[in-house]
Amino acid sequence: LEMWEIDEFYPKRVEDEVVQGRLLDGDCYIVLQTKRTPNQTLDWVIYYWIGLNASRDKQTCAAVHAVNLRNFLGAEGRTFREEQNDESEEFLALFGGSLMILEGAHGETGFFHVEEQGVVVKLYRLFGMEKRLMIVSMPLTPLSLDPKFCYLIDGHSQLFLWLGSQSRLMVRTKGRLLAEKISVRERRGEATIHLEPQGRESNTFWAVIMGRWAPRALPNLVNVSETENGSGNTAGANTSKTDGTNAANNHPPPPEVTAPQNVPRDFIPADWRLPQPILYDVRMGKGYLELPQVELPLGQLSKRALDPKHVYLLDSGGELFVWMGEKSTRFLRFAGCKLAQELTDIMPRGCFGGAESQLASVLATASELSSTAWLTFVRPAPQICSQGAENQIFRAQFYDWEEAIAVDFTRTVESVAKRGVDMNAILEKYKPATDLRALLTPRERALEWDEALQLMSDWNEELVEPIGPDLIPNTALQQFIMIDGKWVPVEQQWFGHFFNQDSYIVIARYWDFDDEHSAEDPEGGANAEEADELAEEERTKTVVYFWQGREASELNWLTFNFSLRKDMETRLSTNPKEDGRPLKVEFKRVRQQQEDLVFLAHFQRQLIIHSGRYRDRLDPARRDKVQMYYMRANGNAISTRSIEVPPLSNYMNSYFCYIVKVPGIIFSVDRSADDPPPPPLVWMWIGKHSHPNDKELLEKISKRIYKDVR
């Protein structure tokens, strides 16, 4: 009787005869019984035993190697599968009729274990000259903040972008783009981005940067349960699906912290520049490793310097990166990681771009921050970057690593074959003529008040069902908003309200007065009956307006244009009559405060634009703050809009009218906690030079925005 146990995909002989009969429930075994027949030939019987808690790879390998053993010996018959607690009598007879099963496992699984890693929060300082964004790591402490720069805190599941009051607009925009790329390309779009302007930081931001709290880690893509077995697969799968949800619910919330005083501070020179990067090439010499420095043209990093067959160490002055080419050998990769770990503390430059001396002197006296800040006052661990999977921090070190691919969608195969590829030659040959007629054409006359109101009424009459002065939506005019990737209709009381961080779809159905379709037959004759039927047919057309707020994401327009537009056009062009012709459908994209006059006419001077998002319309923070709207018209009465602006006196103009809302809780100082909050107080300010009819309209708009008005 011989036994083998499965260890890392392969069978391992059990030499000790005492161990035979004592099996572990986390292992799988192959048992070979050899007998001599009366004909003096050998006969083999092969069993493989499956433990109750054995991993799936052990179960599979036991069956495979049992068949391989049968083929190797040339044994006749089949192999026998024996499961724990369901063994056959023949198998038990091999061990005296009983087995001793112990808990545990002696053999190791051959799979790699994917372990959850703790979150290592990192702080990066963002700066730049001209159009390029530069990045350098900093210690995780409030003392690293400087109002001339922007800072990015990478907390894995949460990204914080701190905007210094004196930082450049280009750096802010590039920093937001960097955070979006990290979230989409490295975190599967699950990381949350927080904007933290200087002076308005959240409690979570201070808790993270002071080292009091760390965000949770995002779950791994691969979650293999080693305790799965044949009867528990479904339960194991359900458990793995809820791991991420349970981790989010069990993660502690950030504690309440007190914002530190006298931070941020101005301690980094505004003209400070990042030291020239150093690129090392890991090479194999004659019996030893070589680490030569790569020459960089003009002292700038370029993608062309990276060879897929090599491994490189990049010292950017802040962090150390290990780049591994896709064709590099395993030995070079191992050597590169080993060298990076050994050279982390002896690189010729400082860790944080020249800010070490200033930070060290302050940290030595800041007793409340030194315990957490000193832990990060060392060079960060080297970052491993494989070719094709580089992170965004590494890509930002190269000047020619394009942020986006420039594609000219106007050029086709025919145009390239006809005009060539060189754009400079094309522009030289086909010089476009400059049209100066727009500069010389006299300015159009502005619409008079009564003329504008009459035109607004005429445009509303073109709707299949005109909108009344109370702006109650109907089938002829509908308003939709995108929430969580889905287009849903707005509530009736919010019809005509728009938020500047959202995008909307307004569907308008008109009578088609421009349809001049004739009933002539192909041979030129006329059929009187068909002509009468077409004349009696009520033709309509649909115009879909895509309204985009000033602070809304361009992604909403791309989603609508490439995924929803075609299906919507098919549905809206369907004629309810079976033999009728397809209806006309037209799409128009309008931006905030650049709307079409026909679009504005449907809201009858009552279009309201709020700040923020539609989903936060009932948020207590929005309800309890001071708000101000100003009503103005650009050129004529049709373009009247009421727009929310900051409640500042320098926004007021004597030609416009204003609405100011103050929460009633501000005036109720002696109110007890059990009393309901008082209604807000709303003032209407009428400009001296405003139109006489604006007073009545302003009161109507005030009641549309606020229900409880005093």
C-alpha positions in Angstrom: 0.0 0.0 0.0 1.5 3.3 -1.1 0.2 6.9 -0.6 0.8 10.3 -2.1 -0.5 13.7 -1.0 -1.0 16.7 -3.3 1.4 19.5 -2.6 1.5 22.6 -5.0 -0.1 20.8 -8.0 2.2 17.7 -7.7 2.0 14.4 -5.7 4.3 13.9 -2.8 5.0 10.4 -1.4 4.0 9.7 2.2 7.0 7.7 3.4 6.0 7.2 7.0 3.8 4.1 7.3 2.6 5.3 10.7 1.0 8.3 9.0 -1.0 6.1 6.6 -4.6 6.0 7.9 -4.3 9.4 9.5 -5.7 11.8 6.9 -6.1 15.6 7.0 -9.4 17.1 5.9 -7.6 19.9 4.0 -5.6 17.5 1.8 -6.2 15.1 -1.1 -4.5 11.7 -1.3 -3.7 9.1 -4.0 -3.7 5.5 -2.6 -2.2 2.6 -4.7 -2.9 -1.0 -3.7 -0.7 -3.6 -5.3 -1.7 -7.3 -5.3 -0.2 -10.4 -6.8 -2.6 -12.6 -8.8 -2.5 -16.5 -8.9 -0.8 -16.1 -12.3 2.1 -14.4 -10.6 1.2 -11.0 -12.2 0.6 -7.7 -10.5 -2.8 -6.1 -10.2 -3.3 -2.5 -9.1 -6.2 -0.7 -7.6 -6.0 3.1 -7.5 -8.1 5.4 -5.2 -8.0 9.2 -4.7 -9.4 10.6 -1.5 -10.9 14.1 -1.3 -10.9 16.0 2.0 -13.9 18.0 3.0 -12.0 21.3 3.2 -9.5 20.7 0.4 -9.0 23.5 -2.1 -10.3 23.1 -5.6 -6.8 22.8 -7.2 -6.0 19.8 -4.9 -9.2 18.1 -5.8 -8.5 18.5 -9.5 -4.8 17.5 -9.3 -5.7 14.3 -7.3 -8.0 13.1 -10.1 -5.5 14.0 -12.9 -2.5 12.4 -11.2 -4.6 9.3 -10.4 -5.3 8.8 -14.1 -1.6 9.5 -14.9 -0.6 6.8 -12.4 -3.0 4.3 -14.0 -1.6 5.0 -17.5 2.0 4.8 -16.2 1.4 1.3 -14.7 -0.8 0.1 -17.5 -3.4 -0.9 -14.9 -6.8 -2.1 -16.1 -10.1 -0.7 -14.9 -10.8 2.8 -13.6 -9.7 4.9 -10.7 -12.0 5.2 -7.7 -13.1 8.6 -6.1 -13.5 8.6 -2.4 -14.9 11.5 -0.5 -14.6 12.3 3.2 -17.5 10.8 5.2 -18.6 8.8 2.1 -15.8 6.2 1.7 -16.5 2.7 0.4 -16.0 -0.4 2.4 -13.1 -1.6 0.1 -11.3 1.7 0.8 -11.8 1.5 4.5 -10.6 -2.1 4.5 -7.2 -0.9 3.4 -6.8 0.9 6.8 -8.3 -1.8 9.1 -11.9 -0.7 8.6 -11.6 2.9 10.0 -9.8 6.2 9.3 -8.5 8.8 11.6 -9.3 12.2 10.1 -7.6 15.3 11.6 -8.2 19.0 10.9 -5.7 21.0 8.9 -3.6 20.5 5.8 0.0 19.5 5.2 0.2 20.2 1.5 0.2 23.7 0.1 -2.1 25.1 -2.6 -0.4 26.0 -5.9 -2.4 29.2 -6.3 -1.1 32.6 -5.4 -3.0 34.2 -2.6 -4.5 37.7 -3.3 -4.3 39.6 0.0 -5.9 42.8 0.8 -3.3 45.5 1.2 -3.6 48.3 3.7 -4.1 51.8 2.4 -1.0 53.9 2.3 -2.1 57.5 2.0 0.2 59.7 -0.2 0.4 63.4 -0.6 1.6 65.0 -3.9 2.3 68.7 -4.6 1.1 69.8 -8.0 2.7 72.8 -9.8 3.8 73.7 -13.2 5.1 76.3 -15.6 3.6 77.0 -19.0 1.3 74.0 -19.9 3.0 71.0 -18.2 2.0 69.7 -14.8 4.8 68.7 -12.4 4.3 66.3 -9.5 6.5 65.8 -6.4 5.6 63.8 -3.2 5.4 65.4 0.2 5.1 64.3 3.8 1.5 63.6 4.9 1.1 66.6 7.2 -0.7 69.9 7.1 2.7 71.6 7.3 3.3 70.6 3.7 0.5 72.8 2.4 1.5 76.0 0.6 -1.2 78.4 -0.8 0.8 78.8 -4.1 0.2 75.2 -5.1 -2.4 72.4 -5.4 -2.1 69.2 -3.5 -3.5 65.7 -4.3 -4.1 63.2 -1.5 -4.3 59.6 -2.8 -6.4 57.6 -0.3 -7.2 54.7 -2.8 -11.0 54.9 -2.5 -11.0 58.6 -2.0 -9.0 61.3 -3.7 -8.7 64.8 -2.2 -7.6 67.8 -4.4 -6.6 70.8 -2.2 -6.8 74.1 -4.1 -4.5 76.8 -2.8 -5.8 80.3 -2.8 -2.8 81.5 -4.9 -2.6 78.5 -7.2 -2.8 78.9 -10.9 -5.9 78.0 -12.8 -4.0 75.7 -15.2 -2.7 73.7 -12.2 -6.2 73.4 -10.8 -7.6 72.2 -14.1 -4.7 69.7 -14.7 -5.0 68.5 -11.1 -8.7 67.7 -11.5 -7.9 65.9 -14.8 -5.2 63.9 -13.1 -7.6 62.8 -10.3 -10.2 61.8 -12.9 -7.7 59.7 -14.7 -6.5 58.0 -11.5 -10.1 57.2 -10.7 -11.1 55.9 -14.1 -7.9 54.1 -15.2 -6.6 52.8 -11.9 -9.6 52.5 -9.6 -12.3 51.3 -12.1 -14.1 54.6 -11.7 -15.0 53.7 -8.0 -12.8 56.3 -6.3 -14.5 59.4 -5.1 -13.0 62.8 -5.9 -13.3 65.7 -3.3 -12.4 69.3 -4.1 -11.1 71.1 -1.1 -10.7 74.9 -1.6 -8.4 76.6 0.8 -10.4 77.9 3.8 -13.4 75.5 3.2 -11.8 72.1 3.9 -14.0 69.3 5.1 -13.5 67.4 8.4 -12.6 64.3 6.4 -9.7 66.1 4.6 -8.2 67.2 7.9 -8.6 63.8 9.5 -6.7 62.2 6.5 -3.9 64.7 6.2 -3.3 64.7 10.0 -3.0 60.9 10.0 -6.1 60.4 12.2 -8.0 58.4 9.7 -7.5 56.5 6.4 -10.1 55.7 3.7 -11.0 52.1 3.0 -9.3 50.1 0.3 -11.2 49.2 -2.8 -11.9 45.4 -3.1 -9.7 43.3 -5.4 -11.0 42.2 -8.8 -10.1 38.6 -8.0 -11.5 37.2 -4.8 -10.9 33.5 -4.5 -12.3 31.6 -1.5 -10.1 28.8 -0.4 -12.9 27.3 1.6 -15.2 26.5 -1.3 -16.2 22.9 -1.9 -18.7 21.0 -4.0 -21.7 21.7 -1.8 -20.9 25.2 -0.8 -20.1 27.0 -4.1 -23.2 29.1 -4.1 -22.8 30.3 -0.6 -19.1 31.1 -1.3 -20.1 33.1 -4.4 -22.7 35.1 -2.6 -20.2 35.8 0.2 -17.6 37.1 -2.2 -20.1 39.5 -3.9 -20.9 41.1 -0.6 -17.3 41.5 0.6 -16.9 45.0 -0.8 -20.3 46.1 0.6 -19.5 44.7 4.1 -16.0 46.3 4.0 -17.5 49.7 3.2 -20.2 49.4 6.0 -17.7 48.1 8.6 -15.1 50.8 7.9 -15.1 53.4 10.7 -16.2 57.0 9.9 -13.6 59.8 10.2 -13.3 61.3 13.7 -14.1 64.9 14.4 -10.8 66.8 14.4 -9.8 70.4 15.0 -8.3 72.2 12.0 -4.7 73.1 12.7 -3.8 76.7 13.1 -1.3 78.8 11.0 -1.5 76.4 8.0 -1.1 76.6 5.1 2.1 78.7 5.1 4.2 80.2 2.4 7.6 78.4 2.6 8.4 77.2 -0.9 9.7 79.7 -3.5 7.3 80.4 -6.3 10.1 79.9 -8.9 11.2 76.6 -7.5 11.8 74.0 -10.2 11.9 70.2 -9.9 15.5 68.8 -10.2 16.4 67.2 -13.4 15.2 63.6 -13.5 17.7 60.7 -13.6 17.0 57.5 -15.5 19.1 54.4 -14.7 19.3 51.4 -16.9 19.5 48.0 -15.2 21.9 45.8 -17.2 23.6 42.5 -16.8 27.4 42.8 -16.9 30.1 40.2 -16.8 29.2 38.5 -13.6 27.7 41.6 -12.0 24.9 44.1 -12.4 25.5 47.5 -14.1 23.5 50.6 -13.4 24.5 53.2 -16.1 22.7 56.6 -16.3 20.7 57.2 -19.5 21.4 60.5 -21.3 18.3 62.6 -21.6 18.0 65.1 -24.5 17.4 68.6 -23.1 17.2 67.1 -19.6 13.6 65.9 -20.2 12.1 62.4 -20.0 10.8 60.9 -23.2 8.9 57.7 -24.0 11.5 57.0 -26.7 14.1 56.4 -24.0 12.3 53.3 -22.7 13.3 50.0 -24.3 10.8 47.1 -23.9 13.7 44.7 -23.4 15.2 46.6 -20.4 14.3 47.5 -16.9 14.8 51.1 -15.7 14.9 53.0 -12.4 13.5 56.5 -12.6 14.5 59.1 -9.9 12.2 62.0 -10.5 13.4 64.0 -7.5 10.3 62.9 -5.5 9.7 59.2 -5.9 11.6 56.2 -7.3 9.9 54.2 -10.0 10.8 50.7 -11.4 9.7 50.4 -15.0 9.7 46.9 -16.5 9.5 46.3 -20.2 7.2 43.7 -21.5 10.1 41.8 -23.2 12.5 42.0 -20.2 13.8 38.9 -18.5 12.6 37.8 -15.1 16.1 38.1 -13.7 16.3 41.8 -14.7 12.9 42.5 -13.1 13.9 40.9 -9.9 17.3 42.7 -9.9 15.6 46.0 -10.6 13.2 45.7 -7.6 16.1 44.6 -5.4 18.3 47.6 -6.4 15.4 50.0 -6.0 14.9 48.9 -2.4 18.6 49.2 -1.6 19.1 52.5 -3.3 16.0 54.2 -1.8 17.8 55.8 1.0 21.1 56.7 -0.8 19.8 58.5 -3.9 21.7 61.8 -4.4 18.6 64.0 -4.1 16.2 64.7 -1.3 12.8 63.1 -0.9 10.4 66.0 -1.3 12.0 68.4 -3.9 14.0 70.6 -1.6 11.5 71.1 1.2 13.3 68.8 3.7 15.1 71.5 5.6 12.1 73.7 6.1 9.8 70.9 7.0 12.3 69.2 9.4 12.7 72.4 11.5 9.0 72.9 11.8 8.2 69.3 12.5 10.7 69.2 15.4 8.7 71.9 17.2 5.2 70.7 16.2 4.6 68.1 18.9 1.0 67.5 18.0 1.9 66.7 14.4 5.3 65.1 14.7 4.1 61.6 15.7 2.3 61.1 12.4 4.4 63.4 10.1 7.7 61.8 11.0 6.4 58.5 9.9 6.1 59.8 6.3 9.2 61.9 6.4 11.1 59.3 4.5 11.4 58.6 0.9 8.3 56.7 -0.4 8.7 53.1 -1.3 9.6 52.4 -5.0 6.6 52.1 -7.3 6.5 49.1 -9.7 5.3 50.1 -13.2 4.9 47.4 -15.9 4.8 48.4 -19.6 1.3 49.2 -20.7 0.0 49.5 -17.1 1.9 52.6 -15.8 0.1 54.7 -13.3 -0.7 58.4 -13.9 2.0 59.7 -11.5 4.6 57.9 -13.6 3.2 59.1 -16.9 3.2 62.7 -15.8 7.0 62.6 -15.5 7.3 62.4 -19.4 6.7 65.4 -21.5 5.5 63.5 -24.6 3.2 61.1 -22.8 0.0 62.6 -24.4 -2.9 63.1 -22.1 -5.3 62.4 -25.0 -4.9 61.1 -28.6 -5.6 63.8 -31.2 -7.9 62.4 -33.8 -9.2 64.3 -36.8 -12.7 62.8 -37.4 -13.3 65.1 -40.4 -10.8 63.2 -42.6 -11.9 60.2 -44.5 -10.1 57.6 -46.6 -11.2 59.5 -49.8 -10.0 62.8 -48.5 -6.6 61.4 -47.5 -6.2 59.8 -51.0 -7.2 63.0 -52.7 -5.4 65.7 -50.7 -2.6 63.8 -49.0 -1.5 63.5 -45.3 0.6 66.6 -44.7 -1.8 69.2 -43.2 0.7 72.0 -43.8 0.7 71.2 -47.6 -3.1 71.0 -47.6 -3.5 74.4 -46.0 -1.0 75.9 -48.3 -2.8 74.5 -51.4 -6.4 75.1 -50.2 -6.1 78.4 -48.4 -9.5 79.2 -46.9 -10.8 82.6 -47.8 -11.6 84.9 -44.9 -15.3 85.9 -44.8 -15.5 89.5 -43.6 -19.2 90.0 -44.2 -20.0 89.4 -40.6 -17.9 92.4 -39.6 -19.5 94.7 -42.2 -23.1 93.7 -41.9 -25.2 96.2 -40.0 -26.3 95.1 -36.5 -29.8 93.8 -36.3 -32.4 95.9 -34.7 -33.4 94.9 -31.2 -36.9 93.6 -30.7 -39.4 96.0 -29.0 -41.1 94.9 -25.9 -44.5 94.3 -27.4 -43.0 92.8 -30.5 -41.0 90.3 -28.4 -44.0 89.2 -26.4 -46.0 88.7 -29.6 -43.3 86.6 -31.1 -43.0 84.5 -27.9 -46.8 83.9 -28.1 -46.6 82.9 -31.8 -43.8 80.4 -31.1 -45.8 78.8 -28.3 -48.8 78.5 -30.6 -46.7 76.3 -32.8 -46.5 73.6 -30.1 -49.0 70.7 -30.5 -50.4 71.7 -27.1 -49.4 75.2 -26.0 -48.0 75.7 -22.5 -50.0 77.9 -20.2 -48.6 80.8 -18.1 -48.4 78.4 -15.1 -45.8 76.3 -16.9 -47.5 72.9 -16.4 -45.7 70.3 -18.6 -47.7 68.4 -21.2 -47.1 65.9 -23.9 -45.9 68.7 -26.2 -43.1 69.9 -23.9 -41.3 67.5 -21.6 -38.1 68.0 -19.5 -35.7 65.2 -18.5 -32.5 65.1 -16.4 -29.6 62.6 -16.3 -29.2 61.0 -12.8 -26.8 58.1 -12.3 -26.5 57.5 -16.1 -30.3 57.4 -16.6 -32.6 60.0 -18.1 -35.6 60.6 -15.8 -38.4 63.2 -16.0 -38.2 66.1 -13.6 -40.9 66.6 -11.0 -43.7 68.9 -12.0 -42.9 71.6 -9.5 -39.3 71.7 -10.9 -40.3 72.1 -14.5 -38.5 75.1 -16.0 -35.8 74.9 -13.3 -32.2 74.1 -14.4 -29.1 73.4 -12.3 -25.7 74.6 -13.7 -23.9 71.3 -12.9 -26.4 69.1 -14.7 -27.5 68.4 -18.3 -31.1 68.3 -19.4 -33.2 67.1 -22.4 -36.2 69.1 -23.4 -38.5 67.4 -26.0 -40.8 69.8 -27.9 -43.4 68.7 -30.5 -44.5 71.2 -33.1 -46.9 71.3 -36.0 -44.9 70.8 -39.2 -46.0 73.8 -41.3 -43.0 73.5 -43.6 -44.0 70.1 -45.0 -44.7 70.7 -48.7 -44.8 67.0 -49.8 -46.8 66.6 -53.0 -49.0 63.7 -53.9 -47.8 63.4 -57.5 -47.2 60.0 -58.8 -43.9 59.0 -60.4 -45.2 59.5 -64.0 -46.2 63.1 -63.3 -50.0 62.6 -62.9 -51.9 63.6 -59.7 -54.1 61.4 -57.6 -56.8 63.6 -56.1 -57.8 61.1 -53.4 -54.2 60.7 -52.2 -53.7 64.5 -52.2 -56.8 65.0 -50.1 -55.6 62.4 -47.6 -52.2 64.1 -47.3 -53.8 67.4 -46.9 -55.9 66.1 -44.0 -53.0 64.4 -42.3 -51.8 66.4 -39.3 -48.0 66.4 -39.6 -45.8 67.1 -36.6 -42.1 67.3 -36.0 -40.0 66.9 -32.8 -37.1 69.0 -31.7 -34.9 67.6 -28.9 -32.9 70.3 -27.0 -29.9 69.2 -25.1 -29.3 71.8 -22.4 -25.8 71.8 -20.8 -25.0 73.7 -17.6 -21.9 75.8 -17.4 -20.3 73.5 -14.8 -21.7 70.2 -16.2 -19.5 67.4 -17.4 -18.9 66.9 -21.2 -19.4 63.2 -20.6 -23.2 63.7 -20.4 -23.2 65.1 -24.0 -21.0 62.2 -25.2 -23.2 59.6 -23.6 -26.3 61.1 -25.1 -24.8 61.6 -28.6 -23.3 58.2 -29.0 -25.6 55.9 -27.0 -29.1 57.5 -26.8 -29.5 59.7 -29.8 -30.0 57.1 -32.4 -32.6 55.1 -30.5 -34.4 58.3 -29.6 -34.5 59.4 -33.2 -35.9 56.1 -34.2 -38.7 56.2 -31.6 -39.7 59.9 -32.2 -39.8 59.5 -36.0 -42.3 56.7 -35.9 -45.6 57.7 -37.3 -48.7 56.5 -35.3 -50.4 55.8 -38.6 -49.2 52.5 -40.2 -49.1 53.9 -43.7 -47.9 57.4 -42.7 -44.5 58.9 -43.5 -41.8 59.1 -40.8 -41.9 62.3 -38.7 -39.1 64.8 -38.6 -36.7 64.8 -35.7 -34.2 67.5 -35.1 -31.5 67.7 -32.3 -30.1 71.0 -30.9 -27.4 71.5 -28.4 -27.7 74.6 -26.2 -25.5 75.8 -23.4 -26.3 77.8 -20.4 -27.0 81.5 -21.2 -26.6 80.7 -24.9 -30.0 79.3 -25.4 -32.1 79.5 -28.6 -34.8 82.2 -28.5 -37.4 79.6 -29.5 -36.3 77.4 -26.6 -36.6 80.4 -24.1 -40.0 81.4 -25.5 -41.5 78.1 -24.3 -40.8 79.0 -20.6 -42.4 82.5 -21.0 -39.7 84.5 -19.2 -39.7 82.1 -16.2 -36.6 80.0 -16.8 -34.6 79.6 -13.6 -31.0 78.5 -13.3 -29.8 77.3 -9.9 -26.3 76.6 -8.7 -25.4 73.0 -7.8 -27.1 69.8 -8.8 -30.7 68.6 -9.1 -30.2 65.8 -6.7 -29.2 68.2 -3.9 -32.2 70.5 -4.4 -33.7 69.4 -1.0 -30.4 69.3 0.8 -30.5 70.9 4.3 -27.2 72.7 3.6 -28.8 74.3 0.5 -32.0 75.2 2.4 -30.2 76.9 5.3 -27.9 79.2 3.3 -28.5 82.7 2.0 -29.4 82.7 -1.8 -29.7 85.5 -4.3 -31.1 85.4 -7.9 -31.1 88.1 -10.4 -33.5 88.4 -13.3 -32.3 90.0 -16.5 -32.9 90.0 -20.2 -30.3 90.1 -22.9 -31.4 92.2 -25.8 -35.2 91.4 -25.6 -37.9 90.2 -23.3 -37.8 86.6 -24.6 -34.3 86.0 -23.2 -35.3 86.7 -19.6 -33.6 84.4 -17.1 -33.4 84.2 -13.3 -29.9 83.0 -12.3 -28.5 82.2 -8.9 -25.4 84.3 -8.0 -23.3 84.7 -4.8 -25.1 86.9 -2.3 -22.8 89.9 -2.7 -23.7 93.5 -3.1 -21.3 94.1 -6.1 -23.5 91.8 -8.2 -26.5 94.3 -8.0 -27.4 96.5 -10.9 -30.1 99.2 -11.1 -31.3 97.8 -14.5 -32.1 94.3 -13.1 -34.3 92.8 -10.4 -33.2 90.5 -7.6 -34.5 87.9 -5.2 -32.8 87.5 -1.8 -33.7 84.6 0.5 -32.5 84.5 4.1 -33.3 81.4 6.2 -35.7 82.2 9.0 -33.5 80.4 11.5 -31.0 83.3 11.4 -33.6 85.7 12.9 -35.0 83.1 15.5 -32.2 83.3 18.0 -34.5 82.3 21.0 -36.0 79.3 19.2 -35.9 76.0 21.1 -34.6 72.8 19.5 -38.1 71.3 19.5 -39.7 74.1 17.5 -40.0 73.6 13.8 -37.7 75.8 11.6 -39.4 79.1 10.6 -40.0 79.8 6.9 -37.4 81.8 5.0 -37.7 85.5 4.5 -37.6 86.6 0.8 -37.0 90.1 -0.4 -37.6 91.3 -3.9 -35.3 94.2 -5.0 -36.6 96.2 -8.0 -34.0 98.2 -9.9 -34.6 101.8 -10.6 -34.2 101.4 -14.3 -35.9 98.0 -14.7 -39.0 97.5 -16.8 -42.3 98.2 -15.1 -43.7 94.7 -15.9 -40.7 93.1 -14.1 -42.2 93.6 -10.6 -45.2 91.2 -11.2 -43.0 88.7 -13.0 -40.4 88.8 -10.1 -43.1 88.0 -7.5 -44.3 85.1 -9.6 -40.8 83.7 -9.9 -40.3 84.1 -6.2 -43.3 81.9 -5.5 -42.1 79.3 -8.0 -38.7 79.0 -6.2 -40.0 79.3 -2.6 -43.3 78.1 -1.4 -43.3 79.6 2.1 -42.8 83.3 1.3 -43.2 86.3 3.6 
